[in-house]
Amino acid sequence: MTGRHSFADLRARMSPDARSEAKIEAQRLGEQMDLAEVRRAMKLSQEELGQTLQIGQGSVAKIEKRTDMYVSTLRRFIEAMGGELEIVARFPDHTVKIRNFADLSEREHT
């Protein structure tokens, strides 16, 4: 696992001010960000995220540019930044969290 760092380790190396700025930036950007914006809001470089995912910086760049990908790839990317992926369907009169994908995540971890 040489070169691999958990998100908790990366975050622990951030100053309290940097963590606070990252949180404020994420809140400011709100609900609509692409993957690169999320990564930058979390104050992570492509290299740092690549180490966590055990892939190269170039692969991180390619993932960030994709417009179509497997849900499992997106989940790994989000989890490597310390987040959790939820798939939600929004209808005019209600919102539904799709649980198939949550079940998939639990199966992948066992």
Backbone as CSV, one residue per row, in Angstrom:
resi,resn,N_x,N_y,N_z,CA_x,CA_y,CA_z,C_x,C_y,C_z
1,MET,0.815,-1.194,0.000,0.000,0.000,0.000,0.864,1.266,0.000
2,THR,2.056,1.175,-0.514,2.940,2.325,-0.586,2.294,3.423,-1.419
3,GLY,2.345,4.660,-0.896,1.791,5.784,-1.626,0.300,5.962,-1.486
4,ARG,-0.373,5.068,-0.822,-1.818,5.163,-0.679,-2.141,5.829,0.649
5,HIS,-3.031,6.798,0.605,-3.425,7.510,1.813,-4.943,7.519,1.906
6,SER,-5.453,7.308,3.090,-6.901,7.395,3.267,-7.312,8.856,3.284
7,PHE,-8.583,9.100,3.026,-9.084,10.465,3.076,-8.872,11.048,4.468
8,ALA,-9.082,10.249,5.488,-8.892,10.728,6.860,-7.452,11.206,7.065
9,ASP,-6.470,10.478,6.520,-5.070,10.891,6.633,-4.825,12.204,5.898
10,LEU,-5.379,12.302,4.677,-5.201,13.532,3.899,-5.839,14.718,4.620
11,ARG,-7.022,14.507,5.128,-7.729,15.578,5.835,-6.981,15.961,7.109
12,ALA,-6.421,14.978,7.806,-5.693,15.251,9.048,-4.488,16.145,8.792
13,ARG,-3.913,16.049,7.595,-2.759,16.889,7.259,-3.155,18.322,6.919
14,MET,-4.447,18.546,6.690,-4.919,19.897,6.380,-4.970,20.720,7.665
15,SER,-4.679,21.985,7.537,-4.797,22.868,8.699,-6.291,23.033,9.026
16,PRO,-6.605,23.403,10.264,-8.017,23.658,10.600,-8.631,24.719,9.677
17,ASP,-7.850,25.728,9.323,-8.366,26.764,8.415,-8.689,26.177,7.044
18,ALA,-7.807,25.313,6.535,-8.040,24.692,5.229,-9.272,23.799,5.262
19,ARG,-9.458,23.042,6.355,-10.656,22.192,6.481,-11.909,23.052,6.511
20,SER,-11.851,24.144,7.249,-12.994,25.054,7.335,-13.295,25.666,5.974
21,GLU,-12.252,26.096,5.261,-12.434,26.652,3.926,-13.043,25.631,2.973
22,ALA,-12.592,24.383,3.057,-13.122,23.323,2.191,-14.605,23.115,2.466
23,LYS,-14.966,23.124,3.728,-16.379,22.926,4.096,-17.232,24.085,3.592
24,ILE,-16.750,25.289,3.783,-17.482,26.478,3.327,-17.619,26.477,1.813
25,GLU,-16.537,26.124,1.128,-16.563,26.089,-0.339,-17.552,25.042,-0.833
26,ALA,-17.562,23.885,-0.216,-18.504,22.831,-0.618,-19.943,23.295,-0.413
27,GLN,-20.208,23.959,0.692,-21.556,24.474,0.953,-21.920,25.564,-0.050
28,ARG,-20.963,26.427,-0.357,-21.209,27.526,-1.290,-21.561,27.005,-2.681
29,LEU,-20.833,26.000,-3.088,-21.078,25.460,-4.421,-22.397,24.702,-4.494
30,GLY,-22.897,24.305,-3.319,-24.221,23.712,-3.257,-24.352,22.365,-3.908
31,GLU,-25.460,22.176,-4.559,-25.833,20.858,-5.052,-25.305,20.537,-6.437
32,GLN,-24.788,21.506,-7.171,-24.403,21.243,-8.549,-22.915,21.477,-8.764
33,MET,-22.180,20.383,-8.815,-20.748,20.445,-9.088,-20.377,19.239,-9.948
34,ASP,-19.377,19.418,-10.787,-18.843,18.247,-11.463,-17.781,17.627,-10.549
35,LEU,-17.276,16.465,-10.931,-16.352,15.744,-10.050,-15.081,16.538,-9.744
36,ALA,-14.554,17.229,-10.727,-13.338,18.019,-10.500,-13.614,19.144,-9.501
37,GLU,-14.782,19.772,-9.594,-15.136,20.828,-8.646,-15.284,20.274,-7.235
38,VAL,-15.868,19.098,-7.117,-15.990,18.472,-5.792,-14.603,18.218,-5.222
39,ARG,-13.718,17.659,-6.041,-12.354,17.373,-5.580,-11.647,18.650,-5.143
40,ARG,-11.757,19.689,-5.944,-11.102,20.958,-5.589,-11.714,21.560,-4.329
41,ALA,-13.035,21.461,-4.166,-13.693,21.974,-2.959,-13.203,21.233,-1.721
42,MET,-12.839,19.963,-1.906,-12.331,19.168,-0.788,-10.830,19.381,-0.596
43,LYS,-10.245,20.290,-1.397,-8.816,20.634,-1.306,-7.919,19.426,-1.551
44,LEU,-8.307,18.599,-2.531,-7.523,17.425,-2.904,-6.977,17.618,-4.308
45,SER,-5.751,17.179,-4.529,-5.188,17.191,-5.875,-5.563,15.888,-6.576
46,GLN,-5.419,15.877,-7.888,-5.657,14.634,-8.630,-4.672,13.567,-8.167
47,GLU,-3.455,13.958,-7.871,-2.431,13.013,-7.411,-2.838,12.381,-6.075
48,GLU,-3.288,13.214,-5.127,-3.701,12.687,-3.816,-4.876,11.726,-3.954
49,LEU,-5.854,12.108,-4.763,-7.010,11.242,-4.960,-6.597,9.953,-5.666
50,GLY,-5.695,10.058,-6.621,-5.186,8.873,-7.312,-4.501,7.905,-6.358
51,GLN,-3.746,8.439,-5.391,-3.090,7.581,-4.400,-4.131,6.816,-3.589
52,THR,-5.190,7.497,-3.192,-6.248,6.840,-2.423,-6.926,5.751,-3.245
53,LEU,-7.161,6.036,-4.517,-7.828,5.077,-5.411,-6.874,4.035,-5.985
54,GLN,-5.582,4.211,-5.754,-4.543,3.353,-6.310,-4.553,3.373,-7.835
55,ILE,-4.696,4.599,-8.376,-4.616,4.816,-9.815,-3.746,6.049,-10.046
56,GLY,-3.343,6.258,-11.266,-2.501,7.404,-11.583,-3.290,8.694,-11.700
57,GLN,-2.572,9.813,-11.642,-3.191,11.130,-11.771,-3.931,11.252,-13.100
58,GLY,-3.360,10.707,-14.159,-4.001,10.763,-15.474,-5.345,10.053,-15.501
59,SER,-5.445,8.942,-14.770,-6.713,8.214,-14.696,-7.763,9.024,-13.944
60,VAL,-7.328,9.744,-12.911,-8.262,10.612,-12.183,-8.789,11.686,-13.126
61,ALA,-7.902,12.283,-13.911,-8.308,13.314,-14.869,-9.327,12.761,-15.866
62,LYS,-9.104,11.548,-16.356,-10.035,10.932,-17.311,-11.404,10.695,-16.676
63,ILE,-11.413,10.199,-15.436,-12.682,9.955,-14.746,-13.443,11.275,-14.596
64,GLU,-12.733,12.332,-14.229,-13.382,13.625,-14.018,-14.013,14.177,-15.298
65,LYS,-13.489,13.789,-16.451,-14.002,14.300,-17.726,-15.131,13.454,-18.302
66,ARG,-15.325,12.257,-17.778,-16.349,11.365,-18.321,-17.750,11.940,-18.118
67,THR,-18.598,11.708,-19.097,-20.003,12.080,-18.949,-20.860,10.844,-18.675
68,ASP,-20.262,9.658,-18.814,-20.993,8.412,-18.576,-20.022,7.430,-17.924
69,MET,-20.448,6.828,-16.824,-19.587,5.870,-16.142,-20.442,4.923,-15.324
70,TYR,-19.834,3.840,-14.889,-20.516,2.906,-14.006,-20.788,3.571,-12.661
71,VAL,-21.889,3.208,-12.049,-22.209,3.719,-10.718,-21.115,3.309,-9.736
72,SER,-20.572,2.111,-9.887,-19.520,1.644,-8.975,-18.266,2.508,-9.076
73,THR,-17.937,2.984,-10.281,-16.779,3.868,-10.453,-17.036,5.199,-9.767
74,LEU,-18.211,5.750,-9.980,-18.574,7.009,-9.338,-18.580,6.866,-7.824
75,ARG,-19.099,5.752,-7.322,-19.131,5.511,-5.868,-17.712,5.480,-5.295
76,ARG,-16.811,4.737,-5.932,-15.421,4.672,-5.451,-14.789,6.052,-5.425
77,PHE,-15.036,6.838,-6.459,-14.469,8.180,-6.566,-14.968,9.058,-5.417
78,ILE,-16.257,9.045,-5.182,-16.859,9.850,-4.113,-16.380,9.366,-2.745
79,GLU,-16.347,8.050,-2.539,-15.906,7.510,-1.252,-14.432,7.828,-0.992
80,ALA,-13.620,7.882,-2.045,-12.203,8.217,-1.878,-12.028,9.652,-1.386
81,MET,-13.034,10.494,-1.625,-12.997,11.865,-1.132,-13.652,11.990,0.240
82,GLY,-14.109,10.854,0.780,-14.729,10.867,2.103,-16.233,11.019,2.084
83,GLY,-16.836,10.922,0.898,-18.280,11.092,0.776,-19.013,9.778,0.639
84,GLU,-20.299,9.885,0.469,-21.171,8.722,0.256,-22.098,9.053,-0.901
85,LEU,-22.204,8.147,-1.857,-23.043,8.376,-3.031,-24.457,7.891,-2.764
86,GLU,-25.415,8.747,-3.062,-26.823,8.360,-3.011,-27.427,8.663,-4.374
87,ILE,-28.251,7.746,-4.872,-28.962,7.958,-6.124,-30.397,8.308,-5.766
88,VAL,-30.843,9.469,-6.228,-32.169,9.973,-5.874,-32.928,10.302,-7.147
89,ALA,-34.175,9.865,-7.209,-35.066,10.217,-8.315,-36.010,11.308,-7.817
90,ARG,-36.080,12.407,-8.562,-36.957,13.516,-8.172,-38.145,13.573,-9.126
91,PHE,-39.327,13.567,-8.545,-40.569,13.678,-9.288,-41.229,14.993,-8.907
92,PRO,-42.213,15.430,-9.681,-42.842,16.721,-9.356,-43.399,16.785,-7.925
93,ASP,-43.894,15.660,-7.425,-44.545,15.709,-6.112,-43.817,14.933,-5.015
94,HIS,-42.690,14.303,-5.339,-41.950,13.591,-4.305,-40.557,13.196,-4.794
95,THR,-39.748,12.752,-3.837,-38.383,12.317,-4.105,-38.230,10.903,-3.568
96,VAL,-37.499,10.065,-4.327,-37.299,8.677,-3.923,-35.808,8.358,-3.955
97,LYS,-35.280,7.859,-2.840,-33.898,7.374,-2.812,-33.905,5.953,-3.362
98,ILE,-33.114,5.710,-4.382,-33.060,4.392,-5.010,-32.109,3.528,-4.194
99,ARG,-32.628,2.468,-3.608,-31.813,1.696,-2.678,-31.022,0.569,-3.326
100,ASN,-31.315,0.188,-4.573,-30.541,-0.879,-5.215,-29.049,-0.586,-5.128
101,PHE,-28.700,0.672,-5.328,-27.301,1.054,-5.368,-26.678,1.051,-3.973
102,ALA,-27.462,1.370,-2.969,-26.969,1.263,-1.598,-26.715,-0.200,-1.269
103,ASP,-27.603,-1.071,-1.709,-27.425,-2.511,-1.492,-26.160,-3.006,-2.182
104,LEU,-25.885,-2.487,-3.381,-24.691,-2.856,-4.132,-23.444,-2.496,-3.339
105,SER,-23.437,-1.307,-2.749,-22.282,-0.862,-1.969,-22.037,-1.791,-0.785
106,GLU,-23.103,-2.198,-0.101,-22.955,-3.106,1.046,-22.417,-4.460,0.596
107,ARG,-22.860,-4.960,-0.562,-22.370,-6.235,-1.060,-20.911,-6.152,-1.443
108,GLU,-20.472,-5.002,-1.998,-19.084,-4.827,-2.404,-18.154,-4.847,-1.197
109,HIS,-18.626,-4.399,-0.034,-17.782,-4.302,1.156,-17.747,-5.589,1.962
110,THR,-18.545,-6.583,1.591,-18.525,-7.845,2.331,-17.828,-8.925,1.563
